[in-house]
Amino acid sequence: MAPDAGAGRASRRSDPFAPVTSEQMQVGDGHDLYVESVGREGGIPAVFLHGGPGSGCQPDHRRLFDPERFHAVLFDQRGCGRSRPKGSRDNNTTAHLIADMEKIRERFGFARWMVVGGSWGATLALAYTQAHPERVSGLVLRATFLGTSAELDGAFLHTLPRFYPGLYEDFLGVLPADERAEPLAAYYRRILDPDAAVHAAAARAWHDTERALSEHAPKRTRLDPPSLHASGALPSTPFMEAHYFANDCFMRPNQLMDNAGLLAGIPGIMVQGRYDLLCPPATSHALAARWPGSEVRVFDGAGHILYDPGIRDAVMRAIADMASAI
C-alpha cells in the first residue's frame, strides 16, 4: 500500500507534528508494518525505535523531532502496535527487525539516517548500527540496554529485592515453589504457554513488576493477587519480551559490547536517568569507554522511562545537538 501523503498534507496545516505519510508496509514473512513519517521532505533523515520489545510508537514520539528540521520515520516493529498480525512472534527476531529497517530506509530513499531509541529501542539501534554502520549518521540512545541475560538478572533478581523486597516476594509468589530457583526462566515459560490459565497471571505480574522498576516514583510497589487472576485484556509487552528474552534477544552473549568497535566514527549521545533500576548508568558508561566519540548525559531525579523528570527534554536536546553535529 502506498503512503497516504495527501491526508498528511491536510492534517499538517492544523498540526505540524501530524504524519506526512502513513502506510502498512509489507516486509515479508506475512508481516505488514505500520510506518509513518513526520517533518518535511528534505529534512535530516531520522528513525525512531520504540521499546519493549512489544510496545509501539505513540503520537508523542513524533514531537521529539523538530518538524522544520527533520524528516523522521516511526514504525511499529513486527507484531507490535498497529503492525499485523498483531502479537505475532513468527519470523520475529532481531535480525528480522534489522532487515525491516533496511527496507524502510530504502523505501524513503535515505542514504544515511540518525537512529534514535530507548531501552529495547536502544538495543535495536545498536544492533542495527553494528550491522550497517555506513547507514548511520548518528545515534541518540536513552536507557541503554544491551539485551543480555546478565542485565535482566541484575534488574529482577538483585535490584528488585534490594529496593522493593515486598514486591520481590510477590513476584516470586506467583510461581510454584519448585519453579523459584530460576524465576526468570520460569516466567518466560509461563508467559509463552498457550494456556491462558498458565500465562495470564504471569504476564500481569511481569508487567506490573517491570513497571514499578521503570518509574522513579511508582504509584504501586506491591502486586495485587486478585487482579492477576481477573478476566479481561492482558498487556501485550510481556509476551514479546518473553519471546526475545528467552532467546537472549537473538544475539550472541555480549554481542553489542564485544562489537562496540564497529561504532567508531559514529557520534553518539546516551541519555541516562541516575536512578534507572532496569538499565543503570553503569551500562552506558561501560559502552562509552569502548565507543570513541560518544557522550553520556546523566540526569538526577529520573529513572528509566521517557517521562521521568527531565528525560524527555534531555532526549529532545540530544536529538537537536546530534543534528547540529552531523
For each residue, the residues with C-beta under 8 A, 3 or more apart:
1: 23 24 25
2: 23
3: 8 21 22 23 35 37
4: 7 8 21 22 23
5: 8 9 20 21
6: 9 10
7: 4 10 11 22
8: 3 4 5 11 12 18 19 20 21 22
9: 5 6 12 13 20
10: 6 7 13
11: 7 8 14 15 18 19
12: 8 9 15 16 18 20 67
13: 9 10
14: 11 18
15: 11 12 18
16: 12 67 68
17: 38 59 62 63 67
18: 8 11 12 14 15 38 62
19: 8 11 22 36 37 38 62
20: 5 8 9 12 36 37 38 39 40 41 71
21: 3 4 5 8 35 36 37
22: 3 4 7 8 19 34 35 36 37
23: 1 2 3 4 34 35 36
24: 1 32 33 34 35 82 83 84
25: 1 32 33 34 35 75 103 104 107
26: 31 32
27: 31 32 33 78 99 100 103
28: 31
29: 90 91 96
30: 85 88 90 91
31: 26 27 28 78 79 83 84 85 88 91 92 100
32: 24 25 26 27 83 84
33: 24 25 27 75 76 77 78 83 100 104
34: 22 23 24 25 57 75 76 81 82 83
35: 3 21 22 23 24 25 73 74 75 104 107
36: 19 20 21 22 23 57 73 74 75
37: 3 19 20 21 22 71 72 73 74 108
38: 17 18 19 20 62 65 67 70 71 72 74
39: 20 43 65 66 67 68 69 70 71 72
40: 20 43 67 68 70 71
41: 20 71
42: 71
43: 39 40 67 68 69 70 71 72
44: 69 70 71 114 323 326
45: 70 71 72 73 108 110 111 112 113 114 137
46: 65 70 71 72 73 113 114 115 116 319
47: 72 73 74 75 101 104 105 113 114 115 116
48: 57 61 64 65 72 73 74 116 117 121
49: 77 115 116 117 120 121 122 124 125
50: 55 56 57 58 61 74 76 77 80 81 117 120 121
51: 55 117 118 119 120 121
52: 55 56 77 80 119 120 237 240 241
53: 77 80 120 124 237 240 241 243 244 249
54: 79 80 236 237 238 239 240 241
55: 50 51 52 80 81 236 237
56: 50 52 76 77 80 81 82 83
57: 34 36 48 50 61 74 75 76 81
58: 50 61
59: 17 62 63
60: 63 64
61: 48 50 57 58 64 74
62: 17 18 19 38 59 65 72 74
63: 17 59 60
64: 48 60 61 72 116 312 315 316 319
65: 38 39 46 48 62 69 70 72 319
66: 39 69 70 320 323
67: 12 16 17 38 39 40 43 70
68: 16 39 40 43
69: 39 43 44 65 66 320 323
70: 38 39 40 43 44 45 46 65 66 67 319 323
71: 20 37 38 39 40 41 42 43 44 45 46 108
72: 37 38 39 43 45 46 47 48 62 64 65
73: 35 36 37 45 46 47 48 104 108 113
74: 35 36 37 38 47 48 50 57 61 62
75: 25 33 34 35 36 47 57 83 100 104
76: 33 34 50 56 57 80 81 82 83
77: 33 49 50 52 53 56 80 81 83 97 100 124
78: 27 31 33 83 88 91 92 96 97 100
79: 31 54 83 85 86 87 88 89 92 240
80: 50 52 53 54 55 56 76 77 83 86 236 240
81: 34 50 55 56 57 76 77
82: 24 34 56 76
83: 24 31 32 33 34 56 75 76 77 78 79 80 86
84: 24 31 32 88
85: 30 31 79 88
86: 79 80 83 236
87: 79 236 239 240
88: 30 31 78 79 84 85 92
89: 79 92 239 240 243
90: 29 30
91: 29 30 31 78 96
92: 31 78 79 88 89 96 97 240 243
93: 96 97 247 250
94: 97 98 123 124 127 147 244 249 250 251
95: 98 99 250
96: 29 78 91 92 93 99 100
97: 77 78 92 93 94 100 101 124 128
98: 94 95 101 102 124 127 128 131 132
99: 27 95 96 102 103
100: 27 31 33 75 77 78 96 97 103 104
101: 47 97 98 104 105 124 128
102: 98 99 105 106 132 135
103: 25 27 99 100 106 107
104: 25 33 35 47 73 75 100 101 107 108
105: 47 101 102 108 110 113 135
106: 102 103 109
107: 25 35 103 104
108: 37 45 71 73 104 105
109: 106
110: 45 105 113
111: 45 135
112: 45 134 135 136 137
113: 45 46 47 73 105 110 135 136 137
114: 44 45 46 47 136 137 138 139 140 319 322 323 326
115: 46 47 49 125 128 129 136 138 139 140
116: 46 47 48 49 64 121 125 139 140 141 315 319
117: 48 49 50 51 120 121 122 123 124 125 140 141 142
118: 51 121 122 141 142 143 271 306 315
119: 51 52 122 123 142 143 145 278 279 304
120: 49 50 51 52 53 117 123 124 145 147 244
121: 48 49 50 51 116 117 118 124 125 142
122: 49 117 118 119 125 126 141 142 143 144 145 270 279
123: 94 117 119 120 126 127 145 146 147 249 256
124: 49 53 77 94 97 98 101 117 120 121 127 128
125: 49 115 116 117 121 122 128 129 139 141
126: 122 123 129 130 139 141 144 146 256 263
127: 94 98 123 124 130 131 147 251 255 256
128: 97 98 101 115 124 125 131 132 136
129: 115 125 126 132 133 136 139 262 263 266
130: 126 127 133 256 259 262 263
131: 98 127 128
132: 98 102 128 129 135 136
133: 129 130 136 262 263 265 266
134: 112
135: 102 105 111 112 113 132
136: 112 113 114 115 128 129 132 133 139 266
137: 45 112 113 114 266 326
138: 114 115 266 267 268 269 322 325 326
139: 114 115 116 125 126 129 136 263 266 267 268 269 294 322
140: 114 115 116 117 268 269 271 315 318 319 322
141: 116 117 118 122 125 126 144 268 269 270 271 284
142: 117 118 119 121 122 270 271 272 306 311 315
143: 118 119 122 271 272 273 276 278 279 304
144: 122 126 141 270 272 279 283 284 287
145: 119 120 122 123 151 278 279 283
146: 123 126 151 254 256 257 283 287
147: 94 120 123 127 151 244 248 249 251 255 256
148: 151 152 248 249 253 254
149: 152 153 184 245 248 253
150: 153 154
151: 145 146 147 148 154 155 279 283
152: 148 149 155 156 184 245
153: 149 150 156 157 158 184
154: 150 151 157 158 159 280
155: 151 152 158 159 160 213 277 278 279
156: 152 153 159 160 171 183 184 209 213
157: 153 154 160 161 183 184
158: 153 154 155 161 162
159: 154 155 156 162 163 213 277 280
160: 155 156 157 163 164 167 168 171 209 213 277
161: 157 158 164 165 168
162: 158 159 165
163: 159 160 277
164: 160 161 167 168 212 213 221
165: 161 162 168 169
166: 169 170 221 222
167: 160 164 170 171 209 212 221 222 223
168: 160 161 164 165 171 172
169: 165 166 172 173
170: 166 167 173 174 205 209 222 223 225
171: 156 160 167 168 174 183 205 209 223
172: 168 169 175 180 183
173: 169 170 223 225
174: 170 171 201 202 205 223 228
175: 172 179 180 183 186 187 190 202
176: 179 180
177: 180
178: 181
179: 175 176 182 183 186
180: 172 175 176 177 183 186
181: 178
182: 179 185 186
183: 156 157 171 172 175 179 180 186 187
184: 149 152 153 156 157 187 188 245
185: 182 188 189 246
186: 175 179 180 182 183 189 190
187: 175 183 184 190 191 202 205 206 242
188: 184 185 191 192 242 245 246
189: 185 186 192 193 246
190: 175 186 187 193 198 199 202
191: 187 188 199 202 203 206 238 239 241 242
192: 188 189 199 239 242 243 246
193: 189 190 198 199
194: 199
195: 198 199
196: 199 200
197: 200
198: 190 193 195 202
199: 190 191 192 193 194 195 196 202 203 234 239
200: 196 197 203 204 228 229 234
201: 174 204 205 228 229
202: 174 175 187 190 191 198 199 205 206 238
203: 191 199 200 206 207 234 235 238 239
204: 200 201 207 208 227 228 234 235 238
205: 170 171 174 187 201 202 208 209 223 228
206: 187 191 202 203 209 210 238 241 242
207: 203 204 210 211 235 237 238
208: 204 205 211 212 220 223 224
209: 156 160 167 170 171 205 206 212 213 223
210: 206 207 213 214 238 241 278
211: 207 208 214 215 218
212: 164 167 208 209 215 218 220 221
213: 155 156 159 160 164 209 210 277 278 304
214: 210 211 218 277 278 303 304 305
215: 211 212 218 219 303 304 305 308
216: 273 275 301 302 303 304 308 309
217:
218: 211 212 214 215 221
219: 215
220: 208 212 224
221: 164 166 167 212 218
222: 166 167 170
223: 167 170 171 173 174 205 208 209 228
224: 208 220 227 228
225: 170 173 228 229
226: 229 230
227: 204 224 230
228: 174 200 201 204 205 223 224 225
229: 200 201 225 226
230: 226 227
231:
232:
233:
234: 199 200 203 204 238 239
235: 203 204 207 238
236: 54 55 80 86 87 239 240
237: 52 53 54 55 207 240 241
238: 54 191 202 203 204 206 207 210 234 235 241 242
239: 54 87 89 191 192 199 203 234 236 242 243
240: 52 53 54 79 80 87 89 92 236 237 243 244
241: 52 53 54 191 206 210 237 238 244 245
242: 187 188 191 192 206 238 239 245 246
243: 53 89 92 192 239 240 246 247
244: 53 94 120 147 240 241 247 249 250
245: 149 152 184 188 241 242 248 249
246: 185 188 189 192 242 243
247: 93 243 244 250
248: 147 148 149 245 251 252 253
249: 53 94 123 147 148 244 245
250: 93 94 95 244 247
251: 94 127 147 248 255 256
252: 248 255 258
253: 148 149 248
254: 146 148 257 258
255: 127 147 251 252 258 259
256: 123 126 127 130 146 147 251 259 260 287
257: 146 254 260 286 287 290
258: 252 254 255
259: 130 255 256 262
260: 256 257 263 287 290 291
261: 264 290
262: 129 130 133 259
263: 126 129 130 133 139 260 266 268 291 293 294
264: 261 291 292 293
265: 133 293
266: 129 133 136 137 138 139 263 293
267: 138 139 293 294 322 325 326
268: 138 139 140 141 263 291 293 294 295
269: 138 139 140 141 294 295 297 318 321 322
270: 122 141 142 144 284 287 288 294 295 296 297
271: 118 140 141 142 143 297 299 311 314 315 318
272: 142 143 144 276 279 281 284 296 297 298 299
273: 143 216 276 281 298 299 302 303 304 308 311
274: 281 298 299 300 301 302
275: 216 300 301 302 303
276: 143 272 273 279 280 281 302 303 304
277: 155 159 160 163 213 214 280 303 304
278: 119 143 145 155 210 213 214 304
279: 119 122 143 144 145 151 155 272 276 283 284 304
280: 154 159 276 277 283
281: 272 273 274 276 284 285 296 298
282: 285 286
283: 144 145 146 151 279 280 286 287
284: 141 144 270 272 279 281 287 288 296 298
285: 281 282 288 289 296
286: 257 282 283 289 290
287: 144 146 256 257 260 270 283 284 290 291 294
288: 270 284 285 291 294 295 296
289: 285 286
290: 257 260 261 286 287
291: 260 263 264 268 287 288 294
292: 264
293: 263 264 265 266 267 268
294: 139 263 267 268 269 270 287 288 291
295: 268 269 270 288
296: 270 272 281 284 285 288
297: 269 270 271 272 314 318
298: 272 273 274 281 284
299: 271 272 273 274 302 309 310 311 314
300: 274 275
301: 216 274 275 308 309 310
302: 216 273 274 275 276 299 308 309 310 311
303: 214 215 216 273 275 276 277 308
304: 119 143 213 214 215 216 273 276 277 278 279 308
305: 214 215 308 311
306: 118 142 311 312 315
307: 311 312
308: 215 216 273 301 302 303 304 305 311
309: 216 299 301 302
310: 299 301 302 313 314
311: 142 271 273 299 302 305 306 307 308 314 315
312: 64 306 307 315 316
313: 310 316 317
314: 271 297 299 310 311 317 318
315: 64 116 118 140 142 271 306 311 312 318 319
316: 64 312 313 319 320
317: 313 314 320 321
318: 140 269 271 297 314 315 321 322
319: 46 64 65 70 114 116 140 315 316 322 323
320: 66 69 316 317 323 324
321: 269 317 318 324 325
322: 114 138 139 140 267 269 318 319 325 326
323: 44 66 69 70 114 319 320 326
324: 320 321
325: 138 267 321 322
326: 44 114 137 138 267 322 323
